Amino acid sequence: MINVTKTYLPDIEEYSTYLKGIWDRSWVTNYGPLFLELESKLKQHLNINNLTFCSNGTVAIDIALKALEVKGDVITTPFSYVATTNSIIWQNCNPVFADIRKDDLCIDASKIEEKITPKTTAILAVHVYGYPCDVEAIDVIAKKHNLKVIYDAAHAFGVKYKGKSLLNYGDISTCSFHATKIFHTIEGGAIISNSVELARKVKLMTTFGHEGDDYFSVGINGKNSEFHAAMGLCILPKIQDIINARKNVFSIYDSNLNFNKTKLTRPQSNLPLEYNYAYYPVIFETEEKLIEVRKLLVANDITTRRYFYPSLNNLPFLSYQQCAISEDIAKRVLSLPLYVDLEKEIVLKICTLINSKL
C-alpha cells in the first residue's frame, strides 16, 4: 500500500544516542537540555527571535488566541484543517469566514474588510499547503481596524517569502511539528512572535503560568518532552535534504500529469518565495471525477486524502456562512502521495492512472 504520506525517520542509532543521554540524566520533560537546544537551533535555522516549542499545533493556536486576548469575532478561512476553526470555538470566539482565492487557496484579503464589525478582534489566516497569504494586505487591514493577526503556518516550515521566513509575519505564527509535516518531532508545535513581551507571555501560558515555584498568570500544560525534542534534533540538520527530495517528487508529478485549465489543475503561487513542497494537491473538474479517480487509485493500493474537505463553513456544529469558492474547491481537491523516498516508478504510475480518467 502506497500511503498519502510517510513519516521521515532518522537512523535509529542516531536517535538512540539521544535516548541514552535522557536515560543517564533522568530528565524527560520540564525544559530539559534537549528541549532548550531544539528551541535555540530552530530560532537559528529560521532566523527568528522568539520561539516556544510546545505540545502540538492546535495547542499553539489556542495559546496564540489566549495570549493576544482575542474575543468576539475572528475572521478566518473556511479552507483549512478543522483544528483552525475548532481553536477559535474552543476559546469561546466566533469564526467568521472570508472566502479564498482560486489560485493559491489562501484567504482572499480583498474579502476580509467587508466581514469586519465592532465585534471583530482578530484575523486567523492559514498559509495553505505552504503558500503565503497576502501578508502585506492583511497587515494593512489589521492596522487600520486595530486587529490582531495570527497565521496558522502548520504547512509553512522552511518557506521563505522575500528572503525571510514566512513565520516572521503577523502578531503570532504557529507551527505544527506533527509526524506528517516537513519538520517533525512526532507530536509538537511552535509559537513564534517578534515581541519579547508576547513571547514571555506565551512561555508562561505553556507551563501553567509559572516559573519555578512562582505563579505569574493563567496557563495550561503546553510543554513538550525530551523524547520529542530528540527527534527534532535528529531531523533539523537534514531538513534541506528532505525538502530537496520532496521537490524531486513534486517535479515528477508536474512533468507527467496532464494539466489543463478545466479537467486538472493544482494550486500555485506567483509570489517571490522559496517553497517547501509540503503537499501535492490536484483539483479535478468535478467531485464525481475526483471520486472516480480515487477509487481507481485505491484499487491499485494507492491512498490519497481529500485535504481539505469539507469546507469548514459547512461544519454541522456551525451556522452556515456562504463561501462559494471554498465550497467548490473542497469538493474537487485531492492530495496525492508525497514523501521523501517515494519511488519515481510509483509516481509515474499514479500519473498514468490519473491521466487515464481525464
ROVOPA-435708 format. One record per residue: x negated, y negated, z negated of N, C-alpha, C in turn; residue in three letters. Coordinates in pm, whole numbers, padded with zeros to 5 digits, always signed. Layout:
XYZXYZXYZALA;...
This chain:
-00084+00120+00000+00000+00000+00000-00088-00125+00000MET;-00063-00213+00093-00131-00343+00100-00046-00445+00026ILE;-00096-00495-00086-00021-00591-00165-00038-00732-00112ASN;+00056-00819-00149+00050-00957-00102-00071-01029-00162VAL;-00116-00983-00278-00236-01040-00338-00309-00931-00415THR;-00433-00956-00448-00514-00861-00523-00610-00942-00610LYS;-00607-00916-00738-00689-00990-00832-00838-00967-00805THR;-00911-01077-00793-01056-01065-00779-01116-01035-00916TYR;-01194-00928-00924-01260-00891-01048-01411-00886-01028LEU;-01486-00936-01125-01633-00933-01116-01685-00791-01142PRO;-01814-00774-01130-01875-00648-01166-01850-00619-01314ASP;-01806-00497-01343-01768-00465-01480-01886-00475-01577ILE;-02006-00453-01529-02122-00465-01616-02145-00610-01658GLU;-02118-00702-01565-02133-00844-01597-02033-00884-01706GLU;-01908-00842-01690-01807-00873-01790-01840-00807-01923TYR;-01891-00684-01917-01925-00610-02039-02034-00680-02120SER;-02122-00749-02051-02227-00824-02122-02165-00930-02212THR;-02064-00999-02158-01992-01097-02240-01918-01029-02355TYR;-01858-00914-02327-01785-00842-02432-01878-00802-02546LEU;-01999-00761-02513-02095-00723-02617-02120-00841-02711LYS;-02134-00960-02654-02155-01079-02736-02036-01109-02825GLY;-01915-01090-02771-01794-01113-02850-01791-01017-02968ILE;-01823-00891-02943-01824-00790-03049-01930-00823-03155TRP;-02045-00865-03111-02153-00897-03204-02116-01015-03294ASP;-02045-01113-03237-02009-01232-03315-01881-01213-03397ARG;-01797-01119-03354-01663-01101-03414-01582-01231-03410SER;-01604-01307-03306-01534-01435-03286-01456-01421-03156TRP;-01327-01392-03167-01249-01354-03049-01157-01465-03000VAL;-01127-01565-03084-01040-01674-03044-01072-01796-03130THR;-00985-01899-03124-01005-02023-03202-01135-02094-03163ASN;-01143-02133-03035-01251-02218-02985-01389-02160-03009TYR;-01405-02035-02965-01535-01971-02972-01633-02027-02871GLY;-01757-01981-02872-01860-02036-02783-01831-02015-02635PRO;-01767-01904-02597-01736-01882-02455-01625-01975-02409LEU;-01526-01995-02494-01419-02091-02465-01477-02229-02437PHE;-01563-02276-02526-01621-02409-02511-01714-02416-02391LEU;-01786-02308-02363-01874-02305-02247-01794-02312-02118GLU;-01682-02241-02114-01599-02244-01993-01541-02383-01971LEU;-01489-02445-02076-01437-02582-02061-01544-02675-02005GLU;-01663-02666-02059-01772-02752-02015-01808-02727-01869SER;-01818-02601-01832-01856-02568-01694-01746-02602-01595LYS;-01621-02591-01636-01511-02630-01548-01513-02781-01523LEU;-01537-02859-01626-01545-03005-01609-01660-03041-01516LYS;-01771-02973-01532-01886-02999-01446-01857-02958-01302GLN;-01799-02841-01284-01771-02790-01149-01671-02880-01076HIS;-01569-02924-01148-01463-03004-01086-01493-03153-01088LEU;-01600-03191-01158-01638-03333-01171-01523-03414-01229ASN;-01470-03365-01341-01363-03434-01412-01406-03458-01556ILE;-01341-03554-01621-01386-03598-01753-01327-03518-01868ASN;-01198-03482-01857-01129-03421-01970-01049-03300-01924ASN;-01074-03186-01984-01003-03064-01950-00984-02979-02075LEU;-00861-02934-02095-00830-02844-02205-00788-02709-02149THR;-00864-02607-02181-00833-02469-02142-00723-02418-02233PHE;-00614-02367-02174-00500-02324-02255-00450-02187-02210CYS;-00342-02142-02270-00300-02002-02258-00240-01967-02123SER;-00174-02060-02056-00120-02034-01922-00073-02164-01858ASN;-00037-02155-01732+00001-02274-01657+00135-02332-01697GLY;+00226-02250-01746+00356-02301-01789+00343-02378-01919THR;+00267-02325-02013+00239-02398-02137+00170-02530-02106VAL;+00085-02531-02004+00017-02654-01964+00118-02762-01924ALA;+00220-02724-01846+00323-02820-01807+00404-02865-01928ILE;+00441-02769-02014+00516-02804-02134+00442-02906-02219ASP;+00313-02883-02239+00235-02974-02323+00217-03109-02253ILE;+00201-03108-02121+00190-03234-02047+00314-03320-02067ALA;+00430-03260-02055+00555-03334-02075+00566-03386-02218LEU;+00528-03302-02313+00536-03342-02454+00435-03451-02486LYS;+00313-03437-02437+00208-03534-02468+00240-03672-02411ALA;+00305-03674-02296+00342-03800-02233+00475-03854-02283LEU;+00536-03781-02378+00663-03822-02440+00771-03844-02337GLU;+00778-03752-02243+00876-03761-02136+01014-03722-02189VAL;+01112-03803-02155+01251-03779-02196+01342-03807-02078LYS;+01469-03773-02091+01567-03807-01989+01545-03734-01859GLY;+01549-03809-01747+01541-03751-01614+01397-03743-01565ASP;+01365-03632-01502+01234-03612-01440+01256-03578-01293VAL;+01204-03661-01205+01218-03635-01062+01114-03531-01021ILE;+01160-03427-00955+01072-03315-00923+01111-03254-00790THR;+01035-03153-00750+01058-03086-00623+01143-02961-00642THR;+01230-02930-00546+01304-02805-00551+01226-02689-00492PRO;+01109-02718-00432+01032-02614-00365+00907-02584-00446PHE;+00923-02493-00542+00815-02456-00633+00853-02326-00701SER;+00761-02275-00782+00795-02162-00868+00885-02212-00980TYR;+00968-02124-01032+01070-02164-01129+01011-02225-01256VAL;+00885-02195-01287+00823-02249-01408+00824-02401-01410ALA;+00812-02463-01293+00809-02610-01287+00940-02667-01341THR;+01051-02617-01292+01182-02664-01338+01210-02618-01480THR;+01176-02495-01512+01203-02443-01647+01134-02525-01754ASN;+01012-02572-01726+00941-02653-01826+01014-02783-01853SER;+01068-02844-01749+01145-02967-01767+01265-02941-01857ILE;+01338-02834-01829+01455-02800-01910+01414-02762-02052ILE;+01304-02687-02063+01255-02641-02194+01223-02758-02286TRP;+01184-02870-02225+01152-02991-02302+01274-03082-02316GLN;+01392-03025-02294+01519-03098-02310+01530-03218-02217ASN;+01469-03207-02100+01481-03310-01998+01569-03258-01884CYS;+01601-03347-01793+01692-03313-01685+01620-03321-01550ASN;+01606-03208-01478+01541-03214-01346+01629-03281-01242PRO;+01573-03378-01173+01640-03445-01062+01558-03416-00938VAL;+01619-03352-00840+01543-03303-00725+01540-03402-00611PHE;+01418-03427-00561+01399-03502-00436+01351-03402-00332ALA;+01404-03409-00213+01374-03310-00109+01228-03318-00064ASP;+01190-03225+00022+01049-03207+00059+01023-03251+00203ILE;+00895-03262+00236+00854-03290+00374+00847-03159+00451ARG;+00872-03167+00580+00873-03046+00663+00734-02994+00696LYS;+00633-03082+00693+00501-03038+00736+00426-02962+00628ASP;+00410-03021+00509+00333-02955+00403+00420-02900+00291ASP;+00549-02926+00295+00648-02875+00199+00633-02933+00059LEU;+00553-03039+00045+00544-03110-00083+00661-03209-00094CYS;+00684-03259-00215+00790-03355-00237+00773-03475-00144ILE;+00884-03522-00089+00882-03636+00003+00885-03764-00079ASP;+00772-03833-00084+00762-03954-00166+00863-04060-00125ALA;+00902-04061+00003+00998-04161+00051+01138-04136-00003SER;+01159-04021-00063+01292-03989-00118+01296-03996-00270LYS;+01184-04036-00330+01179-04041-00477+01251-04163-00531ILE;+01224-04279-00473+01272-04405-00533+01424-04409-00540GLU;+01492-04351-00443+01639-04352-00443+01697-04268-00557GLU;+01614-04183-00617+01658-04097-00727+01636-04161-00864LYS;+01566-04273-00869+01531-04336-00996+01651-04409-01055ILE;+01675-04386-01183+01779-04454-01260+01717-04501-01392THR;+01794-04575-01473+01741-04613-01605+01702-04494-01693PRO;+01752-04375-01661+01720-04256-01741+01589-04189-01697LYS;+01535-04231-01583+01415-04166-01529+01291-04209-01606THR;+01209-04110-01648+01087-04142-01721+00961-04084-01657THR;+00978-03990-01563+00858-03926-01508+00885-03865-01371ALA;+00776-03839-01302+00775-03763-01177+00687-03640-01200ILE;+00742-03524-01171+00664-03399-01179+00661-03339-01039LEU;+00548-03357-00972+00533-03312-00833+00440-03191-00828ALA;+00447-03118-00718+00369-02995-00702+00286-03003-00574VAL;+00158-02971-00586+00072-02958-00467+00097-02818-00409HIS;+00198-02809-00324+00249-02679-00278+00146-02606-00192VAL;+00120-02481-00226+00021-02397-00157-00118-02462-00154TYR;-00141-02559-00242-00270-02628-00246-00278-02750-00157GLY;-00170-02784-00084-00169-02904-00001-00133-03025-00087TYR;-00204-03136-00073-00181-03251-00161-00048-03320-00136PRO;+00015-03362-00246+00127-03456-00237+00074-03590-00186CYS;+00165-03679-00154+00126-03815-00116+00095-03891-00244ASP;-00024-03868-00298-00057-03919-00431-00060-04071-00436VAL;-00101-04135-00328-00105-04283-00327+00036-04341-00335GLU;+00127-04289-00254+00265-04340-00254+00332-04313-00389ALA;+00309-04197-00445+00369-04164-00575+00313-04256-00683ILE;+00185-04288-00675+00124-04378-00772+00188-04517-00765ASP;+00211-04564-00645+00274-04697-00629+00414-04697-00690VAL;+00492-04595-00662+00628-04585-00714+00626-04578-00867ILE;+00536-04496-00920+00530-04479-01065+00494-04610-01136ALA;+00398-04683-01083+00359-04809-01144+00470-04914-01134LYS;+00540-04914-01022+00649-05009-01001+00760-04988-01103LYS;+00788-04862-01136+00901-04830-01223+00857-04780-01362HIS;+00727-04794-01391+00675-04755-01522+00707-04609-01555ASN;+00673-04521-01464+00698-04378-01480+00567-04303-01502LEU;+00573-04196-01577+00459-04106-01591+00455-04013-01470LYS;+00334-03967-01436+00317-03875-01324+00242-03751-01369VAL;+00304-03637-01348+00240-03508-01375+00234-03431-01243ILE;+00118-03375-01214+00105-03288-01097+00088-03144-01142TYR;+00181-03061-01100+00165-02917-01115+00069-02875-01004ASP;-00056-02855-01045-00163-02822-00950-00203-02675-00961ALA;-00104-02590-00988-00130-02447-01006-00202-02386-00886ALA;-00176-02442-00767-00235-02388-00644-00358-02465-00598HIS;-00400-02566-00671-00493-02665-00615-00635-02656-00667ALA;-00670-02552-00741-00807-02540-00789-00903-02533-00669PHE;-01005-02617-00671-01103-02618-00563-01068-02708-00447GLY;-00948-02764-00445-00910-02856-00337-00968-02994-00366VAL;-01029-03053-00264-01080-03189-00275-01004-03279-00177LYS;-00964-03393-00227-00894-03492-00144-00977-03619-00143TYR;-01015-03662-00023-01103-03778-00007-01231-03762-00089LYS;-01281-03639-00092-01411-03614-00152-01413-03586-00301GLY;-01297-03593-00367-01295-03563-00510-01182-03466-00542LYS;-01195-03403-00657-01097-03302-00696-00956-03360-00696SER;-00865-03284-00640-00724-03324-00639-00669-03332-00780LEU;-00736-03270-00874-00690-03269-01013-00710-03404-01082LEU;-00777-03497-01018-00802-03628-01078-00681-03721-01073ASN;-00578-03682-01002-00464-03774-00981-00355-03753-01085TYR;-00276-03860-01104-00167-03856-01200-00213-03882-01342GLY;-00115-03899-01432-00150-03911-01574-00207-03780-01625ASP;-00149-03669-01578-00196-03535-01612-00179-03445-01490ILE;-00278-03361-01467-00263-03249-01373-00274-03120-01452SER;-00196-03021-01413-00201-02892-01481-00241-02782-01383THR;-00313-02684-01434-00356-02570-01352-00306-02440-01412CYS;-00290-02342-01325-00270-02204-01368-00395-02124-01335SER;-00440-02047-01433-00552-01956-01412-00503-01811-01421PHE;-00382-01789-01372-00326-01655-01369-00407-01566-01275HIS;-00397-01437-01295-00478-01340-01220-00457-01347-01069ALA;-00348-01408-01024-00323-01419-00880-00385-01544-00818THR;-00445-01629-00898-00494-01757-00848-00638-01748-00796LYS;-00680-01852-00724-00815-01860-00668-00920-01841-00777ILE;-00908-01921-00881-00991-01904-01001-00899-01855-01111PHE;-00940-01751-01181-00851-01698-01285-00927-01657-01410HIS;-00853-01650-01518-00903-01599-01646-00810-01488-01695THR;-00751-01417-01604-00648-01314-01624-00516-01383-01656ILE;-00504-01442-01772-00399-01537-01806-00469-01664-01851GLU;-00412-01778-01817-00476-01902-01859-00425-02021-01782GLY;-00469-02137-01823-00432-02260-01756-00519-02373-01807GLY;-00494-02492-01755-00572-02608-01797-00488-02734-01783ALA;-00522-02832-01866-00456-02962-01866-00566-03065-01846ILE;-00551-03148-01742-00656-03242-01703-00601-03384-01708ILE;-00678-03475-01766-00639-03615-01771-00764-03702-01771SER;-00752-03821-01714-00863-03916-01715-00867-03999-01843ASN;-00765-03986-01927-00756-04063-02050-00813-03985-02168SER;-00912-04042-02235-00971-03977-02352-00868-03964-02464VAL;-00789-04068-02484-00687-04066-02589-00583-03957-02562GLU;-00539-03948-02437-00440-03848-02400-00498-03707-02409LEU;-00625-03693-02371-00691-03563-02380-00698-03514-02524ALA;-00726-03606-02616-00729-03568-02759-00591-03525-02805ARG;-00490-03595-02762-00352-03560-02798-00317-03421-02747LYS;-00354-03394-02623-00330-03263-02564-00401-03153-02642VAL;-00527-03178-02676-00606-03079-02750-00539-03044-02883LYS;-00491-03147-02954-00423-03122-03080-00296-03040-03059LEU;-00224-03070-02954-00097-03001-02929-00116-02854-02895MET;-00235-02816-02848-00258-02676-02817-00302-02596-02939THR;-00324-02663-03052-00373-02593-03171-00296-02635-03295THR;-00163-02630-03283-00072-02657-03395-00083-02800-03447PHE;-00151-02887-03373-00163-03026-03416-00266-03050-03523GLY;-00359-02955-03543-00457-02979-03649-00599-02949-03604HIS;-00692-03011-03676-00834-02982-03664-00883-02935-03800GLU;-00947-02818-03804-00987-02763-03933-00865-02741-04020GLY;-00870-02791-04143-00757-02779-04235-00672-02905-04240ASP;-00700-02999-04151-00626-03125-04150-00525-03124-04036ASP;-00405-03177-04063-00297-03179-03963-00274-03322-03915TYR;-00263-03338-03785-00251-03472-03729-00122-03492-03648PHE;-00064-03385-03594+00052-03403-03507+00129-03272-03497SER;+00244-03280-03433+00319-03160-03398+00244-03087-03287VAL;+00240-02956-03294+00172-02880-03190+00221-02737-03185GLY;+00173-02663-03088+00205-02522-03074+00074-02444-03060ILE;+00085-02315-03045-00034-02233-03021-00051-02217-02870ASN;-00129-02306-02812-00154-02300-02668-00296-02260-02634GLY;-00369-02209-02735-00510-02175-02716-00525-02053-02625LYS;-00651-02025-02590-00683-01903-02518-00801-01835-02587ASN;-00832-01713-02546-00927-01630-02621-01064-01625-02555SER;-01159-01568-02627-01293-01547-02576-01294-01446-02461GLU;-01203-01350-02464-01196-01250-02358-01156-01313-02225PHE;-01059-01404-02232-01015-01474-02111-01123-01570-02062HIS;-01187-01639-02155-01296-01729-02118-01410-01652-02051ALA;-01439-01532-02102-01545-01450-02044-01516-01418-01897ALA;-01390-01387-01866-01355-01360-01726-01378-01485-01642MET;-01339-01600-01693-01361-01724-01619-01507-01752-01595GLY;-01591-01725-01692-01735-01748-01678-01797-01653-01577LEU;-01740-01535-01561-01788-01442-01458-01749-01490-01318CYS;-01630-01547-01306-01576-01579-01174-01619-01716-01123ILE;-01633-01814-01213-01660-01951-01169-01783-01962-01079LEU;-01896-01895-01107-02012-01908-01018-01988-01852-00877PRO;-01885-01771-00862-01856-01706-00734-01743-01775-00658LYS;-01695-01887-00710-01571-01944-00656-01586-01985-00510ILE;-01700-02038-00469-01715-02079-00330-01717-01958-00238GLN;-01779-01849-00281-01776-01725-00203-01634-01673-00189ASP;-01556-01685-00296-01415-01641-00295-01337-01724-00194ILE;-01355-01855-00198-01284-01943-00105-01325-01914+00039ILE;-01455-01894+00061-01503-01865+00197-01444-01735+00251ASN;-01435-01633+00165-01378-01505+00209-01230-01520+00243ALA;-01159-01597+00164-01017-01621+00191-01001-01704+00319ARG;-01090-01798+00340-01087-01878+00463-01102-01790+00586LYS;-01185-01688+00576-01206-01596+00687-01078-01521+00721ASN;-01008-01471+00619-00880-01402+00641-00779-01499+00702VAL;-00778-01621+00647-00688-01727+00696-00709-01749+00845PHE;-00835-01756+00887-00865-01785+01028-00825-01670+01120SER;-00829-01546+01069-00785-01432+01150-00635-01442+01175ILE;-00560-01474+01071-00416-01497+01089-00393-01608+01191TYR;-00462-01720+01172-00442-01835+01260-00467-01801+01406ASP;-00568-01716+01431-00608-01685+01567-00521-01578+01634SER;-00445-01503+01555-00377-01387+01611-00225-01388+01598ASN;-00170-01472+01516-00024-01484+01511+00024-01573+01625LEU;+00137-01539+01682+00193-01613+01796+00277-01731+01746ASN;+00208-01836+01706+00278-01955+01657+00341-02031+01772PHE;+00456-02091+01744+00521-02183+01837+00608-02277+01755ASN;+00674-02369+01821+00746-02474+01749+00876-02426+01683LYS;+00927-02311+01723+01056-02267+01670+01050-02130+01602THR;+00993-02031+01669+01003-01895+01617+00909-01865+01500LYS;+00794-01930+01498+00699-01907+01389+00611-02030+01372LEU;+00608-02083+01251+00522-02195+01216+00461-02167+01078THR;+00374-02255+01035+00324-02249+00897+00303-02390+00846ARG;+00312-02410+00714+00287-02544+00659+00141-02582+00678PRO;+00119-02712+00695-00018-02761+00707-00022-02910+00675GLN;-00143-02958+00646-00161-03097+00610-00264-03161+00701SER;-00238-03286+00737-00334-03363+00819-00417-03458+00734ASN;-00408-03445+00602-00482-03532+00512-00630-03492+00508LEU;-00717-03585+00472-00861-03552+00460-00887-03470+00334PRO;-00896-03338+00350-00912-03254+00232-01003-03136+00260LEU;-01063-03086+00153-01131-02957+00155-01034-02859+00092GLU;-00988-02762+00172-00880-02673+00130-00935-02551+00058TYR;-00849-02484-00020-00893-02366-00095-00837-02234-00042ASN;-00749-02241+00059-00694-02120+00122-00624-02032+00018TYR;-00535-02097-00056-00468-02031-00168-00363-01929-00123ALA;-00290-01961-00019-00180-01875+00027-00173-01880+00179TYR;-00106-01780+00235-00080-01785+00379+00070-01763+00403TYR;+00148-01871+00392+00292-01862+00418+00323-01890+00566PRO;+00420-01819+00618+00470-01846+00753+00620-01871+00745VAL;+00670-01948+00841+00811-01986+00842+00875-01934+00970ILE;+00977-01851+00955+01046-01792+01069+01162-01880+01114PHE;+01214-01850+01231+01322-01930+01288+01450-01918+01207GLU;+01477-01799+01155+01597-01775+01077+01566-01684+00959THR;+01654-01684+00861+01639-01592+00750+01655-01448+00796GLU;+01742-01426+00891+01763-01291+00945+01634-01236+01006GLU;+01560-01321+01075+01434-01278+01135+01332-01246+01025LYS;+01328-01330+00922+01239-01302+00809+01268-01165+00750LEU;+01393-01136+00724+01430-01008+00665+01394-00892+00756ILE;+01414-00911+00886+01378-00806+00983+01228-00778+00981GLU;+01149-00884+00982+01003-00868+00981+00957-00807+00849VAL;+01016-00851+00741+00975-00799+00610+01002-00649+00599ARG;+01115-00605+00650+01148-00463+00648+01046-00383+00731LYS;+01006-00439+00844+00907-00371+00928+00774-00360+00856LEU;+00734-00465+00788+00608-00462+00714+00614-00362+00599LEU;+00724-00360+00527+00739-00263+00417+00731-00120+00470VAL;+00791-00096+00587+00785+00037+00647+00643+00079+00682ALA;+00555-00021+00693+00414+00006+00720+00328-00016+00595ASN;+00390-00007+00479+00320-00016+00350+00250-00150+00330ASP;+00316-00256+00374+00261-00391+00359+00363-00476+00283ILE;+00324-00527+00168+00415-00608+00088+00393-00757+00115THR;+00502-00831+00107+00499-00976+00123+00579-01036+00008THR;+00587-01167+00005+00664-01231-00102+00736-01353-00049ARG;+00863-01365-00085+00939-01484-00048+00906-01594-00149ARG;+00798-01662-00118+00738-01757-00211+00734-01894-00145TYR;+00832-01987-00173+00924-01988-00287+01068-01964-00242PHE;+01138-01883-00318+01277-01853-00293+01342-01814-00425TYR;+01462-01867-00455+01538-01964-00377+01489-02107-00402PRO;+01542-02199-00326+01519-02340-00356+01573-02367-00495SER;+01495-02434-00579+01528-02444-00721+01654-02524-00750LEU;+01697-02607-00658+01823-02679-00679+01943-02585-00673ASN;+01920-02458-00632+02026-02358-00628+02025-02264-00748ASN;+01939-02291-00846+01935-02205-00963+02071-02200-01031LEU;+02116-02082-01073+02253-02067-01124+02280-02139-01256PRO;+02174-02175-01331+02195-02243-01458+02184-02394-01446PHE;+02183-02446-01322+02178-02590-01299+02296-02636-01215LEU;+02335-02761-01234+02435-02821-01145+02370-02846-01009SER;+02440-02813-00904+02385-02821-00769+02354-02965-00728TYR;+02233-02984-00669+02194-03110-00608+02146-03077-00466GLN;+02200-03141-00367+02167-03106-00230+02023-03144-00194GLN;+01951-03049-00136+01816-03071-00082+01806-02987+00045CYS;+01853-03042+00154+01875-02964+00276+01747-02901+00331ALA;+01637-02975+00330+01513-02922+00388+01459-02807+00303ILE;+01455-02827+00172+01405-02723+00084+01492-02597+00093SER;+01622-02615+00094+01714-02501+00103+01691-02423+00231GLU;+01669-02494+00339+01646-02431+00469+01513-02356+00472ASP;+01405-02424+00432+01272-02363+00437+01263-02243+00343ILE;+01319-02256+00223+01310-02149+00124+01370-02018+00176ALA;+01466-02026+00263+01528-01906+00320+01442-01843+00429LYS;+01346-01920+00482+01274-01873+00601+01124-01855+00581ARG;+01075-01881+00459+00930-01877+00436+00890-01746+00371VAL;+00777-01691+00417+00727-01563+00368+00576-01570+00353LEU;+00527-01536+00234+00382-01534+00211+00325-01398+00249SER;+00221-01401+00331+00157-01279+00381+00039-01240+00292LEU;-00004-01116+00299-00119-01072+00218-00242-01160+00242PRO;-00307-01197+00133-00429-01278+00141-00510-01256+00015LEU;-00626-01194+00030-00720-01178-00081-00859-01151-00026TYR;-00957-01154-00113-01097-01159-00073-01138-01044+00017VAL;-01107-00922-00020-01156-00807+00057-01049-00744+00146ASP;-00953-00824+00188-00853-00775+00284-00921-00752+00418LEU;-00915-00630+00467-00989-00592+00587-00929-00654+00714GLU;-01018-00688+00806-00976-00751+00931-00875-00664+01005LYS;-00897-00534+01006-00807-00443+01077-00665-00450+01022GLU;-00654-00467+00891-00521-00478+00829-00455-00610+00868ILE;-00532-00718+00866-00477-00848+00906-00430-00844+01050VAL;-00509-00783+01138-00469-00771+01279-00343-00687+01293LEU;-00331-00583+01213-00211-00500+01217-00088-00581+01174LYS;-00104-00659+01068+00007-00745+01022+00048-00841+01133ILE;-00049-00901+01197-00020-00994+01306+00054-00925+01420CYS;+00009-00806+01456+00073-00732+01565+00217-00698+01531THR;+00241-00656+01408+00378-00622+01367+00468-00746+01369LEU;+00419-00857+01318+00500-00980+01319+00526-01025+01462ILE;+00422-01027+01543+00437-01071+01682+00537-00987+01759ASN;+00548-00860+01724+00639-00770+01796+00785-00806+01775SER;+00813-00885+01670+00951-00923+01640+00983-01067+01678LYS;+00887-01138+01734+00914-01278+01769+00974-01291+01908LEU;
